[in-house]
Amino acid sequence: MFIPYQPAFAAELVQPAPPAVTQNNGADAAALSAPEAPDAKGASRPTDDYHGEILVTAPGLARLDVLAGTSVMDGTELQRNLGAGTLGDVLEKVPGVSSTSFAPGVSRPVLRGLTGERVRVLTDGIGSIDAASTSADHAATIDPLLTDRIEVLRGPAVLLYGSQAIGGAVNVIGKRIPPRVPEEAVHVDALAAVDTAADRREIGSSVDVPLGSNVAFHVDGSWRKSGDVQIPGYMASKTLRAEMLAAADEEDEEGHTDEAEEIREGANTRGKIPNSQTETTSLGTGIAFFSGESNLGLSFGYYDTNYGIPGLPGVGHVHEHEEGGEEEAAAAEEGPVTIGMKQYRVDLRGALDLGDGFFDSLQTRWGWSDYTHTEFEGEETGTRFDVTGIEGRLELIQSQRGGWGGSLGAQYSHQNFEAEGEEAFVPPSKTDSFALFAVQELDLAPFELEAGGRYERTDIDVASLNETRGFDTFSGALGLSYAVTPGLRLGINGSRAERAPSVQELFADGPHVATQQYEVGNVDLTKEGAWGLEAYLRGNVGGATLSFSVYQNWFDGFIFLAETGTEEDGLPVYQFLQQDADHFGIEG
């Protein structure tokens, strides 16, 4: 059982409150925020996992009480965790959530032990349209400083947001498209923080103004910079340090004194993590038009980040090149690996009121992105990734008829992926996917029954290899819960989920500098599937919130990256393989 810390001021999350000063991990943060009005429909509802009132904004998500355990971080809770910096770090205190720790500027959410291609990071219900899921060193193009609320979706119902979401999804809700016309003449949110552990400084602010009674305009910006992370001891663990010193002695015996000295330098590095600096800038503007229960909004955003990938001095790799007609291997004297990312993004959100018929409303959400990710070795460009894509979603929300409700929808995405440079390890590709999905809910108090399903077609075209792969995936879930008390539910759900392998898993072939691996894809991979079963107890007991789950997944064709025991270009070779696997967990 998990009873989260509930401060005395928790009830103020949805009440007017004066500016508050909060502290987190040595950071002094000042946040100024005025309360928000309810959505047009006026319905706010409690979550399963957190205290206070929240608004669930992803289309259709408010109906997924049985099939998905939804945790929401907003208000003071979100402000207190923003000092962590990255999305994964902000969420790692949520039950069942941890974060990757590849580098301070990178960390991504890990849900129920799964990440990467199995966890979708959403921006208001659609994908972030970047390359974040392809590798541990790729950061998500999301700035928590400009976030209004973060929803963590676990369980099978999140498959309605993409077949990749076997492990779950993180839905980041911003205010770039205004959700309503502000009541004030000017509405300002601002946050600033400093942290001595990495000399971190950050500031973010957003401004909303009404342009008449039916139009709202928004502008925002943020900046964050930090230096190398300070640590109390050696950078390398005791075991790794001993291995490095032994390797340095071997280099000395072979007469490689320069290499030996470099390895010793890495083993003796202490007091800080070199090359762990970050700098991020984000800018955006948006406008929304409202007419009764209908609305239409558009936004433009820019995101720029540069961060280092910590490494150990002396751990290099070998490049193969041709010189004078002969092929030779030479160790490269490379500088530290850093990554520069830029994204330009356009988003559209709309809702059309359909009156009092069978369907209540038609909701749509579209996003377009131009994303560039460059990996540098010192001053040299190693690999550049370019991703342009569009993703859209249409959803018909059914009117509530007695205890029956639900939604039907379709989703489409198109993505062009290119990797350039001597060390480009993934070929250019085009990926198209189309999906149909539905979720239905039946309230038979004290029982509640829900069913969800998704069909998705994915086509991957790699023209340079004359390869085309197509996958049809089917996912479904069925859940039943019982109201033990008015605020406490006991439930069970089962699911079948499938996902198509990614371009990288199928066609990778080359050195990946940032992760220090030579990656090899597997064109024979088939779709990955999983049967899932979960039992849970969620709700409120007295003044505390309770959430406890036991789950088991049986994977057929689980895709993973395995070390082969060989080397290529001085790097260990890893290949994508596939085999059955079982995944068990307890969460609370």
C-alpha positions in Angstrom: 0.0 0.0 0.0 1.2 3.5 -0.8 -0.1 6.6 1.0 1.5 9.6 -0.7 2.6 12.6 1.4 -0.3 15.0 1.5 0.6 18.5 2.7 -1.8 20.6 4.7 -2.1 22.9 1.7 -3.1 20.2 -0.8 -6.7 21.5 -0.9 -5.4 24.8 -2.3 -4.5 23.2 -5.6 -7.9 24.2 -7.0 -8.6 27.2 -4.8 -7.4 30.8 -5.2 -4.0 31.1 -3.4 -1.3 33.7 -3.0 2.1 33.2 -4.6 4.0 30.4 -2.9 7.7 29.8 -2.5 8.6 26.1 -2.7 11.8 24.1 -2.3 13.0 21.0 -4.0 16.4 19.3 -4.0 18.2 22.4 -3.0 16.5 24.6 -5.5 14.8 27.8 -4.4 11.8 28.3 -6.7 9.2 31.1 -6.7 6.0 30.4 -8.6 3.2 32.9 -9.3 0.0 31.4 -10.6 -3.6 32.4 -10.6 -6.3 29.7 -10.4 -7.9 28.3 -13.6 -11.6 28.2 -14.4 -13.2 24.9 -15.1 -13.5 23.5 -18.7 -16.5 24.6 -20.7 -18.4 21.5 -19.7 -17.6 22.4 -16.1 -16.7 18.9 -15.0 -13.7 18.3 -12.8 -13.1 14.9 -11.2 -10.8 13.1 -8.7 -8.0 10.8 -9.9 -7.2 7.4 -8.7 -3.8 8.2 -7.4 -3.6 11.8 -6.3 -5.4 14.1 -3.9 -7.2 17.2 -5.0 -9.3 17.9 -8.1 -7.9 17.6 -11.6 -9.1 18.0 -15.1 -8.4 15.1 -17.5 -8.0 16.6 -20.9 -6.8 13.9 -23.3 -9.8 13.1 -25.6 -11.9 10.3 -24.0 -9.5 9.8 -21.1 -12.0 10.8 -18.5 -13.8 7.5 -19.1 -10.9 5.2 -18.5 -11.2 4.7 -14.7 -11.3 0.9 -14.9 -8.8 0.1 -17.6 -6.2 2.8 -16.8 -4.7 4.0 -13.5 -4.3 7.7 -14.1 -1.9 9.7 -11.9 -1.9 13.4 -12.4 0.8 15.9 -11.3 -0.3 19.5 -11.3 -0.5 22.7 -9.1 1.8 22.8 -6.1 2.8 19.2 -6.6 4.1 19.9 -10.1 5.9 23.1 -9.0 7.7 21.3 -6.2 9.1 18.8 -8.7 10.0 21.1 -11.5 13.5 21.7 -10.0 14.4 18.2 -11.3 14.7 19.6 -14.8 13.8 16.8 -17.2 10.5 15.0 -17.7 11.7 11.7 -16.3 13.1 13.3 -13.2 10.0 15.3 -12.6 7.9 12.1 -12.5 10.1 9.7 -10.8 8.3 10.1 -7.4 5.0 8.9 -8.9 4.3 5.2 -7.9 5.4 2.8 -10.7 7.5 5.5 -12.5 11.2 5.8 -12.6 13.6 7.5 -15.0 16.5 6.7 -17.2 19.8 8.1 -16.0 21.9 8.2 -19.2 22.7 11.9 -18.7 21.3 14.8 -16.7 19.8 16.4 -19.8 18.2 13.3 -21.1 16.2 11.3 -18.5 12.9 9.8 -19.8 10.1 8.2 -17.9 10.2 4.4 -17.2 6.7 3.0 -16.6 6.4 -0.4 -15.0 10.0 -1.2 -16.0 9.4 -0.3 -19.7 10.6 2.6 -21.7 11.8 3.6 -25.2 9.5 2.2 -28.0 7.0 0.8 -25.4 6.2 4.1 -23.7 4.6 7.0 -25.6 5.3 10.6 -24.6 2.3 12.7 -25.7 1.7 16.4 -26.1 -2.0 16.9 -25.3 -2.9 13.5 -26.6 -0.7 13.2 -29.7 3.0 12.2 -30.1 6.0 14.5 -29.5 7.1 13.8 -33.1 10.9 13.5 -32.4 13.5 10.8 -32.1 13.4 10.5 -28.3 12.2 6.9 -28.2 14.9 5.6 -30.5 17.8 5.7 -28.0 18.6 6.3 -24.3 20.7 9.4 -25.2 17.8 11.2 -27.0 15.9 13.7 -24.9 12.2 14.4 -25.3 11.4 17.8 -26.8 9.2 18.9 -23.8 10.0 21.6 -21.3 8.5 20.9 -17.9 8.8 24.6 -17.0 5.9 25.4 -19.4 3.7 22.5 -18.3 0.3 23.0 -16.8 -0.2 19.3 -15.9 1.3 15.9 -16.5 -0.8 12.8 -16.7 0.8 9.3 -16.3 -1.3 6.7 -18.0 -0.7 3.0 -17.2 -2.6 -0.1 -18.1 -4.1 -1.4 -21.3 -6.4 1.5 -22.1 -3.5 3.7 -23.1 -3.3 1.6 -26.3 -5.9 3.9 -27.6 -3.1 6.4 -27.9 -0.8 4.2 -30.0 0.2 0.5 -30.2 3.7 1.5 -28.9 2.2 2.2 -25.5 2.4 -1.3 -24.1 4.2 0.0 -21.0 2.0 3.2 -20.7 2.0 6.8 -21.8 2.9 10.2 -20.4 0.6 13.0 -21.5 2.0 16.5 -21.0 -0.6 19.2 -21.0 0.5 22.7 -21.7 -1.3 26.0 -22.1 0.1 27.0 -25.5 -3.3 26.6 -27.0 -5.5 28.5 -24.4 -8.1 26.1 -22.9 -10.4 29.0 -22.1 -10.7 32.8 -22.2 -9.1 34.2 -19.0 -11.3 36.2 -16.7 -8.4 38.6 -15.9 -7.2 41.3 -18.2 -3.8 39.7 -18.1 -3.0 36.2 -16.6 0.6 35.5 -15.8 2.3 32.3 -14.6 6.0 32.5 -13.7 8.6 30.3 -12.1 12.3 30.8 -11.4 14.8 28.5 -9.7 18.5 28.1 -8.8 20.5 25.0 -7.7 24.1 25.0 -6.4 24.6 21.3 -7.1 25.1 22.0 -10.8 25.0 25.8 -10.8 21.6 25.5 -12.4 19.6 28.6 -13.2 16.1 28.6 -14.9 13.2 30.8 -15.5 9.9 30.4 -17.3 6.8 32.5 -17.8 3.6 32.5 -19.8 1.0 35.2 -20.4 -2.6 34.8 -21.4 -4.8 37.8 -22.4 -8.4 37.9 -23.7 -9.1 39.5 -27.1 -12.7 40.1 -26.6 -15.1 37.6 -25.0 -14.5 34.7 -27.4 -10.7 34.8 -28.2 -7.7 34.1 -26.0 -4.0 34.8 -26.9 -1.0 33.2 -25.3 2.8 33.7 -25.3 5.4 31.8 -23.3 9.1 31.3 -22.9 11.7 29.6 -20.7 15.4 29.3 -20.3 17.5 26.8 -18.3 21.2 26.4 -17.9 23.3 24.1 -15.7 27.0 23.2 -15.4 28.7 19.9 -14.6 26.9 18.0 -11.8 28.9 18.1 -8.5 29.4 14.8 -6.7 31.1 13.9 -3.4 33.4 11.2 -4.6 34.9 9.5 -7.6 32.8 9.5 -10.9 33.4 5.8 -11.4 32.2 3.1 -9.0 34.6 1.2 -6.9 34.4 -1.9 -9.1 34.7 0.1 -12.4 37.6 2.2 -11.0 39.5 -1.0 -10.1 39.0 -2.3 -13.7 40.1 0.9 -15.2 43.3 1.1 -13.2 44.1 -2.6 -14.1 43.5 -1.7 -17.8 45.9 1.3 -17.4 48.6 -1.1 -16.1 48.1 -3.4 -19.1 48.5 -0.4 -21.5 51.7 0.6 -19.7 53.1 -3.0 -20.1 52.3 -2.8 -23.8 54.1 0.6 -24.1 51.0 2.6 -24.6 51.8 5.3 -22.0 49.4 8.0 -23.4 46.5 5.6 -23.4 47.4 4.4 -19.8 47.5 8.0 -18.6 44.1 8.8 -20.1 42.5 5.8 -18.5 44.0 6.7 -15.1 42.7 10.2 -15.5 39.2 8.8 -16.0 39.5 6.5 -13.0 40.7 9.3 -10.7 38.1 11.9 -11.8 36.2 13.1 -8.7 34.1 16.0 -7.5 32.1 16.4 -10.6 30.7 14.5 -13.7 32.5 16.1 -16.7 30.4 16.9 -19.7 27.1 16.8 -17.9 26.1 20.4 -18.7 22.8 21.4 -20.2 21.2 24.5 -21.8 17.6 24.8 -23.0 15.5 27.5 -24.6 11.8 27.3 -25.4 9.4 29.8 -27.0 5.8 29.7 -28.1 2.6 31.4 -28.9 -1.0 30.4 -29.4 -4.5 31.6 -30.0 -7.9 30.0 -29.5 -11.5 30.9 -30.5 -14.6 29.8 -28.5 -18.2 29.6 -29.5 -20.5 28.0 -26.9 -19.2 24.4 -26.4 -17.1 24.5 -29.6 -13.6 25.8 -29.9 -10.6 26.0 -32.3 -7.0 26.8 -31.4 -3.6 27.0 -33.1 -0.1 27.3 -31.6 3.5 27.6 -32.8 6.5 26.4 -30.7 10.3 26.5 -30.8 12.5 24.2 -28.7 16.4 24.3 -28.5 18.6 22.3 -26.2 22.2 21.4 -26.0 23.5 18.9 -23.5 26.6 16.7 -22.8 26.8 12.9 -22.7 29.2 12.0 -19.8 31.9 9.5 -20.7 35.1 8.1 -19.3 38.4 9.5 -20.6 40.3 6.8 -22.3 37.3 5.0 -23.6 37.4 5.7 -27.3 36.5 3.7 -30.4 38.1 3.0 -33.7 37.1 4.3 -37.1 37.8 2.4 -40.3 38.7 4.5 -43.3 40.5 4.2 -46.6 43.9 5.9 -47.2 46.1 5.3 -50.2 43.8 2.6 -51.5 44.3 0.6 -48.3 41.9 0.2 -45.4 43.3 0.8 -42.0 41.9 1.1 -38.4 42.9 4.1 -36.4 41.9 5.2 -33.0 40.3 8.6 -33.1 41.3 11.4 -30.7 37.8 12.7 -30.1 36.4 15.3 -27.8 33.4 14.8 -25.5 30.1 13.9 -27.0 27.5 16.6 -27.0 24.0 16.7 -28.5 22.2 19.7 -30.0 18.5 19.5 -30.7 16.0 21.9 -32.3 12.3 21.5 -33.0 9.8 23.8 -34.8 6.2 22.7 -34.1 2.7 23.7 -35.1 -0.3 22.3 -33.2 -4.1 22.5 -33.8 -6.9 21.6 -31.4 -10.6 21.8 -32.0 -14.0 20.6 -30.7 -17.3 20.8 -32.4 -20.5 20.5 -30.3 -22.9 18.1 -32.0 -26.0 18.9 -29.8 -28.1 16.3 -28.0 -27.9 13.4 -30.4 -26.0 10.1 -30.1 -22.7 11.9 -30.2 -22.0 14.8 -27.9 -19.0 16.3 -29.7 -16.3 15.8 -32.4 -12.8 16.5 -31.1 -9.6 16.8 -33.2 -6.0 17.2 -32.5 -3.2 17.7 -35.0 0.5 18.4 -34.8 3.4 19.0 -37.3 7.0 19.0 -36.4 10.4 19.7 -38.0 13.1 18.2 -35.7 16.9 18.1 -35.9 19.2 16.2 -33.6 23.0 16.5 -34.0 25.6 14.4 -32.2 29.0 16.1 -31.9 32.4 14.6 -31.1 34.2 17.7 -29.8 33.9 20.1 -32.7 33.2 17.4 -35.3 29.7 16.5 -36.4 29.2 12.7 -35.9 25.6 12.0 -36.8 22.6 14.2 -37.6 19.0 13.0 -37.3 16.2 14.9 -39.2 12.6 14.0 -38.5 9.6 15.7 -40.1 6.2 14.4 -39.3 2.5 15.0 -38.8 0.1 13.3 -36.5 -3.6 13.7 -36.2 -6.6 12.4 -34.3 -10.3 12.6 -34.7 -12.6 11.3 -31.9 -16.4 11.2 -31.6 -17.5 11.4 -28.0 -20.8 9.7 -27.3 -23.4 11.3 -25.2 -24.0 9.6 -21.8 -27.2 7.5 -22.0 -27.9 6.1 -18.6 -24.8 4.3 -17.6 -23.5 3.8 -21.1 -20.9 6.1 -22.7 -17.8 5.9 -24.8 -15.9 7.2 -27.9 -14.9 6.2 -31.4 -11.9 7.5 -33.3 -9.3 7.4 -35.9 -5.6 8.4 -35.9 -3.0 9.0 -38.6 0.7 9.7 -38.6 3.4 10.2 -41.2 7.1 10.5 -40.5 10.2 11.1 -42.6 13.4 10.0 -40.8 16.9 10.7 -42.1 20.4 10.2 -40.5 23.5 11.7 -42.0 27.2 11.5 -41.3 30.0 9.0 -41.3 28.4 7.3 -38.3 24.8 7.3 -39.4 23.6 3.9 -38.2 19.9 4.1 -39.3 19.0 4.4 -43.0 16.5 7.1 -44.2 12.9 5.9 -44.0 9.3 6.8 -44.3 6.7 5.5 -41.8 3.0 5.7 -42.1 0.4 4.5 -39.7 -3.4 4.5 -39.6 -5.5 3.4 -36.7 -9.1 2.9 -35.6 -10.0 2.7 -31.9 -12.9 2.6 -29.6 -13.7 2.5 -25.8 -17.0 1.7 -24.3 -18.2 2.0 -20.7 -21.1 0.5 -18.9 -22.0 1.5 -15.3 -24.0 -1.2 -13.5 -23.5 0.1 -10.0 -21.8 -1.1 -8.0 -20.0 -2.8 -10.9 -18.4 -0.9 -13.8 -17.4 -2.6 -17.1 -15.2 -1.2 -19.8 -13.9 -2.5 -23.1 -11.4 -0.9 -25.5 -9.9 -1.9 -28.8 -7.5 -0.6 -31.5 -6.5 -1.7 -35.0 -3.4 -0.2 -36.5 -1.6 -0.5 -39.8 2.0 0.5 -40.0 4.1 0.7 -43.2 7.9 1.3 -43.2 9.6 2.1 -46.5 13.5 2.2 -46.7 14.2 3.2 -50.3 18.0 3.0 -50.0 17.7 -0.7 -49.1 14.8 -1.4 -51.4 13.0 -2.7 -48.3 9.3 -2.3 -47.3 7.7 -3.8 -44.2 4.0 -3.7 -43.3 2.4 -4.7 -40.0 -1.2 -5.1 -38.9 -1.6 -4.9 -35.1 -4.7 -5.5 -33.0 -5.0 -4.5 -29.3 -7.9 -4.9 -26.9 -8.7 -4.7 -23.3 -11.6 -5.7 -21.0 -12.0 -4.5 -17.4 -14.3 -5.0 -14.5 -14.4 -3.1 -11.2 -16.5 -3.2 -8.0 -17.1 -0.3 -5.7 -16.1 -1.6 -2.3 -17.1 1.8 -0.8 -18.1 5.0 -2.6 -14.5 6.1 -2.9 -12.7 2.7 -3.2 -12.7 0.3 -6.2 -11.4 -3.3 -6.5 -10.9 -4.4 -10.1 -9.3 -6.7 -12.6 -8.5 -6.2 -16.3 -7.0 -8.2 -19.1 -5.5 -7.1 -22.3 -3.8 -8.2 -25.6 -1.4 -5.7 -27.0 0.7 -5.7 -30.2 3.3 -3.3 -31.6 5.3 -3.1 -34.9 9.1 -3.1 -34.7 10.7 0.3 -35.2 12.9 1.4 -38.1 16.0 1.2 -35.8 15.1 -2.3 -34.6 14.7 -3.5 -38.1 17.5 -1.7 -40.1 20.2 -0.2 -37.8 23.7 -1.0 -38.9 26.6 1.2 -37.6 28.3 2.9 -34.6 26.2 4.9 -32.3 28.7 7.4 -30.8 26.6 8.7 -27.9 25.8 5.2 -26.5 29.2 3.7 -27.4 27.6 0.8 -29.2 27.7 -0.7 -32.7 24.0 -1.4 -33.3 22.7 -4.0 -35.8 19.1 -4.4 -36.7 17.2 -7.5 -37.6 15.0 -7.4 -40.8 13.4 -10.7 -39.7 11.7 -9.2 -36.7 7.9 -9.8 -36.4 5.4 -7.8 -34.4 5.8 -7.9 -30.6 2.7 -9.0 -28.6 1.8 -9.3 -25.0 -1.1 -10.7 -22.9 -1.6 -8.8 -19.7 -3.5 -9.3 -16.5 -3.8 -6.8 -13.6 -5.6 -6.7 -10.3 -5.8 -3.5 -8.3 -7.3 -1.6 -5.4 -7.6 2.2 -5.9 -9.4 5.1 -4.2 -9.7 7.1 -1.0 -9.7 5.7 2.6 -10.4 8.4 5.1 -8.2 11.3 4.2 -5.6 9.2 2.4 -5.3 8.0 -1.2 -4.6 4.4 -1.8 -3.4 2.7 -5.0 -2.1 -0.9 -5.2 -1.7 -3.1 -8.3 -0.3 -6.5 -9.2 0.3 -7.1 -12.8 1.7 -9.8 -15.2 2.6 -9.5 -18.9 3.4 -12.5 -21.1 5.3 -11.2 -24.1 5.6 -13.2 -27.3 8.4 -11.9 -29.5 9.8 -9.4 -27.0 12.4 -7.2 -28.9 15.6 -6.4 -27.1 19.2 -5.3 -27.8 21.7 -8.0 -26.9 25.5 -7.9 -26.8 27.1 -10.3 -29.3 30.5 -10.5 -27.7 32.2 -9.1 -30.8 33.6 -5.7 -31.7 33.3 -3.4 -34.8 35.1 -0.1 -35.1 36.4 -0.6 -31.6 32.8 -0.7 -30.2 30.9 -3.7 -28.7 28.4 -5.0 -31.2 24.7 -5.2 -30.1 22.0 -6.8 -32.2 18.2 -6.6 -31.9 16.8 -10.0 -31.1 13.4 -11.4 -30.3 12.2 -14.0 -27.8 9.4 -14.7 -25.4 9.5 -13.0 -21.9 7.4 -12.7 -18.8 7.1 -9.4 -16.9 5.7 -9.3 -13.3 5.3 -6.3 -11.0 3.7 -4.9 -7.9 3.0 -1.3 -7.7 1.8 0.8 -4.8 
